[in-house]
């Protein structure tokens, strides 16, 4: 990588400290990447390698998967975030793709063909472009990443802790009361003790409150099934905070 200017289509792993003169020479895949996120720059490099028929490049299908692209009638598109200068407007981007009219704190969003990403970076007023990146669930690593597994082991603690006898309250909405994560790991013991649906139009609220309804027994909670038809955020949060490990 030529520092601050160009990302090249090869990896450089020196056995000695970097010498700016030694790494300044671009390869055949050198592309101007000022104003592009590193991931976006690599996307353009892979696209150029594909154009040139480089057998070491990703295939078209692999690019779709790796970079989370959109295939629309044979054209590859990317979701983008674009940072604009204070004197620029989303209207300046017309002709490069489809953009939302709303610009928040200088950030515009849109869908752009891969072929014009490099050109878009040179538009006056465009400060930075980041193509959307493919996400994937990583909850299987959550305990390790947050060091909870060390708490389970009692590392540098007087004992191990697993959350027994701890009551966790979640203020949220979008609960599926029947989700396996609300049981113990064996799926035999239900772990939700009380539910207060504060937005419920009918039912008996918990004393001394006068709104919503309380579900105070396991059968009442499971019979209700969920608090809303099209929400899941509360179940996700509760599963993270106090889930039993069911999937």
Secondary structure, 3 states (H helix, E strand, C coil): CECCCEECCCCCCCCCCCCHHHHCCCCCCCEECCCECHHHHHHHHHHHHHHCCCCCCCCHHHHHHHHCCEEECCEEEEEEEEEECCCCCHHHHCCCEEECCCCECCEEEEEEEHHHHHHHHCCCCEEEEEECCCCCCCHHHHHHHCCHHHHHHCCCCCCCCCCCCCCCCCCCCCCECCCHHHECCCCCCECCCCEEECCCCCCCCCCCCCCCEEECCHHHHHHHCECCCCCCHHHHHHHHHHCCCCC
